[in-house]
Amino acid sequence: MDPVLTDIDLVSLEYVCLNMRPIDAVEIYGVRDHDSPIRLAWEAYHMIRNRGRGRIAWHNGRPAAVIALTEDRPGVWQIWMFGTGDFKAVAYACMRWARETVADLIENHGGKRLHCESHEAHTEAHRFLRALGAIAEGPPMRHFGKDGASYQRFVWIAGENDHRLRSDHHVRRQRGRLHGAAQAGGQDGDRQHVQERPHVPKLALVAK
């Protein structure tokens, strides 16, 4: 069964933040002025709601990851993602959503640049970003983290290295047309793979 992607909600964000895998916590809290999962969930929720779009990815009835795009300033976007120990089970679904959404931002909403700063030790994140077509922008930024860690900035520039995102988006649009209006509607950009939030018992939201 494919992972379910739902709209952002605060309870699911809190679950992911409370159960975040260690490498994601190192990367995220390394560039924030606190180490509070609950505060991070609130910050993420309001940032995504007010300045972007995002999804919760589910695995076995529990939130497993958050992926989001937020606009720093007109035409300049940031991608960010973190998850629980089940992240790998939903990674491809997150990648698919990111490809389609970034392509839409570039083609229809004036997106010019997308970037992300990643901790030097988070090699899995680096592979994920490169699989989406991102390139490293310059050398690692030394002493970028509050603990002195280096971070690498990855970037996509519209018309330069966004071909993987745009080509994937065009292929899916063509498939939608070929399979008829009904299926095409189900593959329409930001709505694809979005389902109602699964029912989760309250106890499932307690940190492990």
Number of C-alpha atoms within 10 A of each C-alpha: 5 11 18 24 29 21 16 21 15 15 16 25 26 23 24 27 27 21 20 23 16 12 16 19 18 18 21 20 17 20 18 12 8 11 14 12 19 17 13 18 21 15 12 22 19 12 16 18 13 11 13 16 17 27 25 26 30 24 18 12 15 21 30 30 29 27 22 22 23 20 19 13 9 11 15 15 23 17 20 17 17 20 28 21 13 18 20 14 17 22 17 14 17 24 17 16 23 21 20 24 23 25 24 18 20 20 13 9 12 13 19 17 20 24 22 20 23 23 24 17 15 15 12 10 18 22 12 14 21 14 13 19 17 23 18 17 15 10 10 18 17 12 11 16 18 12 11 10 18 20 23 21 20 21 24 24 17 19 11 7 15 23 16 14 24 20 14 14 20 13 10 16 17 11 13 18 14 11 10 10 11 10 13 18 14 14 19 14 20 18 16 16 19 17 11 10 18 14 8 12 10 8 7 12 18 11 12 8
